[in-house]
Amino acid sequence: MSDLASHPILQGLEFGREIYSIEIHGNGRGDYVGIVREDDGPCRIVFRGPLVTENGRKLIRARGTLAWPKDTGT
């Protein structure tokens, strides 16, 4: 994690153990969709957003929506 701690957006943060997994998929046109899963938990955060350039840096400007597995009634 030490390599991440050097990034300006993460300055001043303390880091604990890793508990989230993330998948990010592009559509080839600069838009991305992703899902964040907490290890062994039902909660998900689904996000989507475009790849943008801001102050000479490329980043994904995304918004997240809380999600959870559907109740299948079984």
Sequence and secondary structure as in RCSB ss.txt:
>XXXX:A:sequence
MSDLASHPILQGLEFGREIYSIEIHGNGRGDYVGIVREDDGPCRIVFRGPLVTENGRKLIRARGTLAWPKDTGT
>XXXX:A:secstr
 HHHHTSGGGTT       EEEEEEE SSSEEEEEEEETT S EEEEEEEEEEETTEEEE  EEEEE       
